[in-house]
Amino acid sequence: MIEILVPGPLATVQDLGRPGYAELGVGRSGAADLAAHRLANRLVGNAEHSATVEATFGGLRFRSRTDLLVAVTGATAPVFIAGVEHAGNAPLRVSAGVEVRLGTPDAGLRSYLAVRGGVACEPVLGSRSTDLLSGLGPAPLHAGDTLAVGGDAATDPHVDVAPVVAYRAEPVLRISPGPRRDWFSTDAWATLLGAAYTVSADSNRIGVRLTGPVLQRAISAELPSEPIVLGAVQVPASGQPLIFLADHPVTGGYPVIGVVRRAYVGLAAQLRPGQPVRFVAR
């Protein structure tokens, strides 16, 4: 067991998600930055489907009730074990009764805590992920919650530290034209690619809201709801783009001008409020 002392701004249990239920109105959900989630599990020798704790903007504190092997990846937050600072992206040993704390990340937004054996909670539709949009899965973590450690260890860990590329101050996301690009003016695509947008504080696990040059519509008619995919860049009536993340709805009624390439969605999930971001065509 581990005991949550302070969850920070938001801490949830996440795994690879629950694909295959879109026809029921249930999105995939899962870790917002899948690459960071998978790396955390590899560092402690877990199967990649093992559940981790996704901590938003640091602040997570917990106490172990047994000896543990843990790893923290994603946003570059310092890890304090019994008050001693350690770096992320490496397996770390925690003795029973010791307190672990994540500091405030100096880059990125979401960190992933993997515990050897995985977080064990009751799966819903085959997944332990917390979906903030549908409300499925375990509730966001609160002080006093306890999490059981499972038996999902797959191999013996053999990596001392994982080399990870540092986050850029102004990330660039690769994007492909979307199914409704023709609903926009002839210069809207060039505007999206040519300007820097700023991440809004209204962003969450559902989507990253951006502010910047308005993307003008060529067709003002209402669009019937249609399927939405991970990374879709939807443009509501305000003309300000929105990048859909892990907890996105399965349908939407605003036109999608482009789709962020799957390999870059995790980078989008690490964008912080106030941070600039640019798009480039693939």
N, C-alpha and C positions, 0 to 999 in steps of 0.2 A: 504494500500500500504506500501511496504518497498522499500527504495531506496538503491541500491548498491553503496557504496562509493569506496571500493577497493575489488576486487574479490579474492585477494591472488593468489597463483600460478595457481590454476584451481578451479573454482566453477561451478557446473552444477545443473540443476533441475533433480531430480530422484524420481521414484516411484517403484512399483513392476515390471515394465517392460511391454513388449508387446509380450506375448507368442502366439504361434500358426501361425506364419508367416514364418517359416523356409523354407517352399516350395517356397516362394517368394524371398528367399535370405535375409530375414530380421531376425536378431537375437533378442533375448529377451531384452537385455540391462537391465536397472533398476539399483537400488542401488548396488554398488559393495559389500557392507557389509549389507546384508538384515536384519540381526539380529539387528544391530545398528539402521538402518532406522526404523524398526518396534518399537523398544524401544522408540525412539524419539517421534513417533506419539502417543504411549500409554501414555507417560508422560504428553502430553498436551490434551489428550482426543480425538484425531483424529481417524477416520477410518484408518485401516492399509494401504489402497490403496492411502491415501493422499500423495501428493508430498512434498518432503523435498528438502533442498539444501545440496548437497554433496560438502564439502570444502576439498581440498587437501592440507595438511601440513599447516593448519591455515591461518592467514593473512586476512580472510574475515572481512570486515567492512560494516555495513549498518546502516541506520537511519530509525526508525519507523515513520509513519505518523499518527498512531493511537495507542491506548493502546493495547499491545499484551501480550500473554502468549507464551513463547518459551521454547525449551529444546535443549540441545546440547549433543550428544552421540558419540560413536565411539572413535577416537583418543583422547587421554586425553589432550586436549587443554584448558587452562584457558579462561573463558568468562568474558569480561570486559563490564559492563553496566554503562554508564556515568563515566567511569574510575575506577569503583569499581570492584574488582575481585570476581568472583563466580566460584563454581565448576560445572562440567558437570553432566549429568545423573540426573537432577532434573528440575522441572518446575520453570521458572523464569519470573517475571513480568517486562515488559518494558513499560515505559510511552511514550506517543506521543512526538516526537521530539528528543528522546534520541538516542545517538549513541551506537551501540553494536560492539564489536571487539573480534575476536578469536585470542588468542595468538598462539605461536608455540607449537605443542604437544610434550610432553616429551616421549611419546610412541604411536605407531600406526601412521597411515598416513592419514586416511580419517575420517572427522567429519561430523555429520549430524545435520542440523538445522531444527527443526520442529517448525512451527508456528500454533497456534490453529486455525483451519479452513483450513489448508493446503495451499500450493502455488497453485494459480489458473492461469494456462496458457492454451492455446489451445492444446488439446490432438491430437496426430498423431497416427493413428491406435490404438486408445483406450488407449494411454499412454502419459504421460507428460515427459517421460524420454529423456534425451539427449544421443544419441548414437554416440560416436565419430567415430566409424568405418563407419557406413552407412550415417551419417550426418542427420539422422531423429531427430525430436524433437526440442526443443528450442536450440538456440545457447548457447555456454558457456557464462557465465555472464561477463559483463564488467562494469566498472565504469560508473555511470549514468543510468544504467538499473533500471527499477522499476518492482516489482513483486506484483501482486494483491493477497490478502488473500481471500481464498474461504470460503465455508460453509460446509466443510467436518467434522466438529466436531461431534463425535458420543456419547461421554459420558462426564460427569464431571470428571476432573482429581482428583485423591484422593491419589496420591503417593508423599511423600516429597522428597525422593531420592531413586534411584534404585541401589542395590548392584551389582557391575559388577566386574568380575574377571580381575585382572591386566594382561597386556600383558607381555609375557615372553621375555627375551632378545634373546633367541634362541628358537623360536616356533617349535613345532612338528606337522606336518600335517599327518593325516591318509589317506592312499592311497590304492586303490584296483588295481589289475593287469588290464591293458588295453587290447583292442582287438588286438593289434599288438605287444604284448610282445615277441612273437616268432620271430619277425624280428630282435631281438637283441641277442648279444652273451649270453652264459649261465651265465656269471658273471655280466652282466649289471644290472639286478634287484638287486643283492646283493650290487653292487656299489652304486646304487641310495639310498638304505636303510641304507648303512653303512657310508656314508660321509655327512659332512655338506656342503651345497651349499650357495653361497652368492648372494644376490639380486642385479641385475644390475641396473644402472641408466637409462637404456633404457626401463624400465617397465612403464606400463600405465594401463588404464582401459581395454584395450584389453587383456593384459597378463603380467605376472610376469616373466621376463627373469632371469635365474639363471646362475651362473658360478661356475665351480668346475670340478670334475673328468669327463672325457669324457665317454659317454655311447656308447659303440661300437656296430655297426650294424653287424648282421649275414647275412642279406640279403641286397644287395646293389642296387637292382632293384628299379625303380621308382614305387611309389604307386599311383594308381588313387585316385582322390579326393573322400573323404567319409565324412559322417556327423561328426561334432564335438560337444561335449557337454560341459557344464559348468564344470570347474575343470579338463578338460583333460590335461594331461602332454604330450605334443608333443615334439619330438626330431628332430630338423632340421639337416642338413648336418654337422653342427659344432659339433654335439654330446652333446650340452648343452641344458638341458631341459627348457621348457617354460610352465607355468601354465596358462591356459586360464581363464579369468575373465568375467565380465558381458557383455562387448562389443565384445566378441569373434566372429570370423566368423562362419557361419553355416556349412562350409565344410573346409577340409584341406588336403594337399597332403603329409604330413610327418607322419610317424608312431607314434601312441599314445602308450607309454609304460605303462601308468597307469592313473588313474582318482582319483583326490582328492575327498574325501567324501564330500557330499553337506554341511554338518554341519561345515566343516573346510574351505570352500571357502571364507567366510567372513574374517577369520583369515589371509588367504593368501592375501586378498585385503588390509590388514593393514600392510603388510611387507614394510619396508623402504629400499631404496638403501643402500648397504653396510651391511645390516643385515644378519646374518647367519640363515639358516632354515634347518630342518631335516625332513625326511619322515619316517613313520613307517607303516608297513602293518597292515590292520585292523584285 
